[in-house]
Amino acid sequence: MTTFFIVTSIVLGTMILAGLKDAKKQNTAFYKSRDKATHFHY
């Protein structure tokens, strides 16, 4: 049970860290497509 918890926390931590690193890249593409859909521009 403890090993499972450690493995899960490590996996979640790496996923969160990877998400934070790729946040800028993904967010730009995501918000661009979202802006086109909502016709919202700065």
N, CA, C and O atoms as CSV, one atom per row, in Angstrom:
chain,resi,resn,atom,element,x,y,z
A,1,MET,N,N,0.838,-1.203,0.000
A,1,MET,CA,C,0.000,0.000,0.000
A,1,MET,C,C,0.872,1.250,0.000
A,1,MET,O,O,0.609,2.204,-0.733
A,2,THR,N,N,1.913,1.233,0.832
A,2,THR,CA,C,2.809,2.392,0.881
A,2,THR,C,C,3.539,2.556,-0.445
A,2,THR,O,O,3.701,3.672,-0.938
A,3,THR,N,N,3.983,1.430,-1.027
A,3,THR,CA,C,4.686,1.500,-2.308
A,3,THR,C,C,3.768,2.058,-3.384
A,3,THR,O,O,4.191,2.867,-4.209
A,4,PHE,N,N,2.524,1.631,-3.378
A,4,PHE,CA,C,1.555,2.116,-4.355
A,4,PHE,C,C,1.362,3.620,-4.219
A,4,PHE,O,O,1.280,4.337,-5.217
A,5,PHE,N,N,1.290,4.094,-2.973
A,5,PHE,CA,C,1.112,5.523,-2.734
A,5,PHE,C,C,2.321,6.302,-3.229
A,5,PHE,O,O,2.174,7.366,-3.829
A,6,ILE,N,N,3.519,5.773,-2.978
A,6,ILE,CA,C,4.749,6.450,-3.410
A,6,ILE,C,C,4.802,6.510,-4.932
A,6,ILE,O,O,5.117,7.552,-5.507
A,7,VAL,N,N,4.496,5.393,-5.578
A,7,VAL,CA,C,4.524,5.358,-7.044
A,7,VAL,C,C,3.499,6.324,-7.621
A,7,VAL,O,O,3.791,7.042,-8.577
A,8,THR,N,N,2.306,6.345,-7.049
A,8,THR,CA,C,1.259,7.239,-7.548
A,8,THR,C,C,1.658,8.697,-7.381
A,8,THR,O,O,1.445,9.509,-8.282
A,9,SER,N,N,2.235,9.031,-6.235
A,9,SER,CA,C,2.653,10.415,-5.997
A,9,SER,C,C,3.762,10.812,-6.958
A,9,SER,O,O,3.789,11.944,-7.441
A,10,ILE,N,N,4.680,9.886,-7.241
A,10,ILE,CA,C,5.776,10.189,-8.171
A,10,ILE,C,C,5.219,10.411,-9.571
A,10,ILE,O,O,5.607,11.356,-10.259
A,11,VAL,N,N,4.304,9.534,-9.990
A,11,VAL,CA,C,3.713,9.668,-11.329
A,11,VAL,C,C,2.938,10.975,-11.443
A,11,VAL,O,O,3.073,11.703,-12.426
A,12,LEU,N,N,2.121,11.266,-10.427
A,12,LEU,CA,C,1.348,12.510,-10.442
A,12,LEU,C,C,2.276,13.719,-10.438
A,12,LEU,O,O,2.025,14.700,-11.138
A,13,GLY,N,N,3.344,13.652,-9.655
A,13,GLY,CA,C,4.295,14.761,-9.585
A,13,GLY,C,C,4.956,15.010,-10.928
A,13,GLY,O,O,5.082,16.156,-11.359
A,14,THR,N,N,5.382,13.935,-11.594
A,14,THR,CA,C,6.029,14.098,-12.889
A,14,THR,C,C,5.042,14.630,-13.920
A,14,THR,O,O,5.402,15.459,-14.755
A,15,MET,N,N,3.792,14.155,-13.866
A,15,MET,CA,C,2.772,14.638,-14.798
A,15,MET,C,C,2.499,16.118,-14.584
A,15,MET,O,O,2.351,16.871,-15.545
A,16,ILE,N,N,2.432,16.538,-13.316
A,16,ILE,CA,C,2.180,17.949,-13.008
A,16,ILE,C,C,3.359,18.801,-13.456
A,16,ILE,O,O,3.172,19.874,-14.030
A,17,LEU,N,N,4.577,18.324,-13.195
A,17,LEU,CA,C,5.766,19.078,-13.592
A,17,LEU,C,C,5.831,19.186,-15.110
A,17,LEU,O,O,6.134,20.255,-15.640
A,18,ALA,N,N,5.550,18.095,-15.815
A,18,ALA,CA,C,5.563,18.119,-17.275
A,18,ALA,C,C,4.475,19.051,-17.796
A,18,ALA,O,O,4.681,19.768,-18.776
A,19,GLY,N,N,3.324,19.039,-17.142
A,19,GLY,CA,C,2.234,19.920,-17.553
A,19,GLY,C,C,2.598,21.378,-17.369
A,19,GLY,O,O,2.254,22.218,-18.201
A,20,LEU,N,N,3.299,21.688,-16.272
A,20,LEU,CA,C,3.717,23.062,-16.022
A,20,LEU,C,C,4.755,23.493,-17.045
A,20,LEU,O,O,4.747,24.638,-17.498
A,21,LYS,N,N,5.649,22.581,-17.410
A,21,LYS,CA,C,6.685,22.921,-18.395
A,21,LYS,C,C,6.071,23.153,-19.768
A,21,LYS,O,O,6.462,24.077,-20.481
A,22,ASP,N,N,5.101,22.306,-20.139
A,22,ASP,CA,C,4.478,22.422,-21.454
A,22,ASP,C,C,3.263,23.337,-21.439
A,22,ASP,O,O,2.568,23.463,-22.447
A,23,ALA,N,N,3.001,23.979,-20.294
A,23,ALA,CA,C,1.801,24.807,-20.173
A,23,ALA,C,C,1.827,25.944,-21.187
A,23,ALA,O,O,0.820,26.217,-21.840
A,24,LYS,N,N,2.972,26.609,-21.323
A,24,LYS,CA,C,3.065,27.747,-22.240
A,24,LYS,C,C,2.828,27.302,-23.679
A,24,LYS,O,O,2.090,27.958,-24.413
A,25,LYS,N,N,3.444,26.198,-24.091
A,25,LYS,CA,C,3.287,25.722,-25.467
A,25,LYS,C,C,1.841,25.324,-25.733
A,25,LYS,O,O,1.252,25.747,-26.727
A,26,GLN,N,N,1.263,24.506,-24.842
A,26,GLN,CA,C,-0.097,24.020,-25.055
A,26,GLN,C,C,-1.109,25.151,-24.931
A,26,GLN,O,O,-2.065,25.211,-25.704
A,27,ASN,N,N,-0.913,26.045,-23.969
A,27,ASN,CA,C,-1.879,27.120,-23.739
A,27,ASN,C,C,-1.959,28.058,-24.934
A,27,ASN,O,O,-3.048,28.508,-25.290
A,28,THR,N,N,-0.813,28.363,-25.565
A,28,THR,CA,C,-0.837,29.267,-26.711
A,28,THR,C,C,-1.674,28.669,-27.836
A,28,THR,O,O,-2.534,29.345,-28.401
A,29,ALA,N,N,-1.424,27.398,-28.163
A,29,ALA,CA,C,-2.181,26.753,-29.232
A,29,ALA,C,C,-3.641,26.593,-28.827
A,29,ALA,O,O,-4.544,26.794,-29.640
A,30,PHE,N,N,-3.868,26.229,-27.560
A,30,PHE,CA,C,-5.241,26.013,-27.091
A,30,PHE,C,C,-6.023,27.318,-27.113
A,30,PHE,O,O,-7.156,27.353,-27.591
A,31,TYR,N,N,-5.433,28.382,-26.602
A,31,TYR,CA,C,-6.147,29.655,-26.539
A,31,TYR,C,C,-6.321,30.259,-27.927
A,31,TYR,O,O,-7.304,30.959,-28.171
A,32,LYS,N,N,-5.387,30.001,-28.840
A,32,LYS,CA,C,-5.559,30.509,-30.203
A,32,LYS,C,C,-6.779,29.871,-30.849
A,32,LYS,O,O,-7.606,30.564,-31.441
A,33,SER,N,N,-6.891,28.556,-30.738
A,33,SER,CA,C,-8.055,27.874,-31.316
A,33,SER,C,C,-9.325,28.288,-30.586
A,33,SER,O,O,-10.383,28.427,-31.199
A,34,ARG,N,N,-9.217,28.486,-29.274
A,34,ARG,CA,C,-10.382,28.895,-28.489
A,34,ARG,C,C,-10.790,30.326,-28.863
A,34,ARG,O,O,-11.978,30.639,-28.930
A,35,ASP,N,N,-9.801,31.188,-29.104
A,35,ASP,CA,C,-10.120,32.563,-29.486
A,35,ASP,C,C,-10.823,32.590,-30.840
A,35,ASP,O,O,-11.737,33.387,-31.049
A,36,LYS,N,N,-10.403,31.726,-31.755
A,36,LYS,CA,C,-11.060,31.676,-33.055
A,36,LYS,C,C,-12.515,31.255,-32.897
A,36,LYS,O,O,-13.395,31.765,-33.591
A,37,ALA,N,N,-12.764,30.323,-31.983
A,37,ALA,CA,C,-14.127,29.820,-31.791
A,37,ALA,C,C,-15.012,30.885,-31.153
A,37,ALA,O,O,-16.176,31.033,-31.527
A,38,THR,N,N,-14.465,31.624,-30.196
A,38,THR,CA,C,-15.267,32.616,-29.481
A,38,THR,C,C,-15.164,33.999,-30.119
A,38,THR,O,O,-15.843,34.932,-29.690
A,39,HIS,N,N,-14.310,34.137,-31.151
A,39,HIS,CA,C,-14.088,35.418,-31.814
A,39,HIS,C,C,-13.626,36.474,-30.818
A,39,HIS,O,O,-14.030,37.635,-30.892
A,40,PHE,N,N,-12.781,36.058,-29.892
A,40,PHE,CA,C,-12.273,36.972,-28.869
A,40,PHE,C,C,-10.817,37.279,-29.162
A,40,PHE,O,O,-9.990,36.369,-29.228
A,41,HIS,N,N,-10.495,38.562,-29.339
A,41,HIS,CA,C,-9.122,38.960,-29.648
A,41,HIS,C,C,-8.727,40.134,-28.774
A,41,HIS,O,O,-9.561,40.940,-28.363
A,42,TYR,N,N,-7.428,40.208,-28.501
A,42,TYR,CA,C,-6.934,41.311,-27.682
A,42,TYR,C,C,-6.781,42.569,-28.518
A,42,TYR,O,O,-6.375,43.609,-27.999
